[in-house]
């Protein structure tokens, strides 16, 4: 995926991938090795031991147009925390 993004994103695209915090260290290394800059978005909220939905949504909305976000479809690794169906819909809408 990292190589694909580096090769085929349009020239005017933001060549940055946003990874969840936390994520596995190899995710950052894979994208960096492919020449794609890495930023992070909020995912885990320690205070509630759950999804930082408000922070995640703010990060999506504040990212430049044509940014790429890496979402774990289920069982976010390493936290195991998944958005609800309603939250997925909100995330999808924010990414459009």
Protein Blocks (a to p, Z undefined) as FASTA:
>chain_A
ZZmmmmmgcfkbccbddddddddfklmmmmmmnopacddddfbdfklopacfklmmmmmm
mpcehiacdddfbhpafklpacdfklmmmmmmmmZZ
